[in-house]
Amino acid sequence: MKVRVLVAEDNEVFRLGTTSLIATQSDLEVAGEARDGAEAITLYQRLLPDVVVLDLRMPVMDGTQATAALCKLDPPARVLVLTHYDGTEEVTDALRAGALGYLPKDSPGAELLAAIRAVASGRHQLPSFIAGRLVDSLMQPVLTSRERQVLNCLSEGLSNRELAASLGIAHRSATTYVSQIIAKLNAKSRTEAVAIAHRRGLVRRP
């Protein structure tokens, strides 16, 4: 039987390219197409595909949120996430959420097809260049959701008072969060913390 693949991607050109590639394979078929994570979940429940190929960055519900929802809905769900970005933290979050594989969007078509087949068989699929970085990332202290919000404010250049006002927290709390973030990222300053955060994909580039 053919492996049935649901493709969730908000970029129409890339989505069509992916589905067209899958359609050329005798052992694969496109089960459906979604334009965001929420639509992917709805279609998954109706179509029950063997593999879901998800873009990490989509409107309404991103790939990591959709992966977590799919794996909660159906623990055996097999998800492969794709992204144009190489932020290790985003990939780590997706794997923690239950994704079996990750692939950069600029990977050759043959690699994408191989990854789909690997995930369909229940195997983890990660490019060798990022595997070591993911191990390092998994060993790093995890930032709380509030600390990530503060970190995003720091990346926008806000002062402690400005980020406190932006998040509706006390100035003293903002200062404490900033200190905790610097310590967790093993940075020497706010600027270095933001630079590390960008390298690890903890904050999104504009």
Helices and strands as residue ranges (DSSP letters): E 3-8, H 12-23, E 28-34, H 37-47, E 51-55, H 63-73, E 79-83, H 88-97, E 101-104, H 109-120, H 128-138, H 145-155, H 160-167, H 171-184, H 190-200
